[in-house]
């Protein structure tokens, strides 16, 4: 029986206590289920890490804000 590699400890991509400037790669509904969408064509959006984490794979790039 082959051994399975141990999974790395899951660390969040975004720290909930920090602010980020993000750009989206596709439109993303936020808040989920609201019917309101953030556009990928817009300028960078500034938001908290907990919100960025929810947008997940729609984020193309991010910058930590001071």
N, C-alpha and C positions, 0 to 999 in steps of 0.2 A: 504494500500500500504506500503510495507516494505521500510525502509530507506536504502540507499546505503551508506557504509562507505566512508568517505572522503579519497581520494588518497593522499598518502604522497608526499611531494614536491620531485620532481625528482632531484637527485644530481648525477653528473657523477661519475662513478666508478673510473675513472682516471683523475687526474688534468692535463690539457694540458701543463702546465708550468713545470711539474716535469718529471724526468726520472725514468724508471722502468726496472728491470730485470725480464723477464717473461719466463715461460716454457709453451709450448703448449700441449693441450690434443689431438689435431688432426691437420692435415695439414690445412693451411689457405692460401688462395690466397691473395697476397699483392704486389702491389696495386691491388684493385679489377678490374677484367677484363684484367689483364696483362698476365695471363697464367703462372706467376711465383708463386711458392708455398714455404712457410716456413714449415719446417719439424718438427714434434713433437719429433723426435728422436735426434734433435740437442741439443747442449748445450744451456744454457740460453741466451736469446737475450736481449740486452739493447736497449731501445727505449723511445721516448717521449710519454707522456700520450695521446696525440691526436691520435697517431698511435695505441696505445694499445686499446683505445676505439673502433676503427674501427675493430680490431680483435675480440673484444667482447668475445663470448662464447667459442672460441677456446683456450682461456687462462686457463690453469689448476692452475697456481700459479703465484704470483707476489711479488716482493720485491721493495720497494722504495729505490732508490739510493741516496747517499748524494749529 
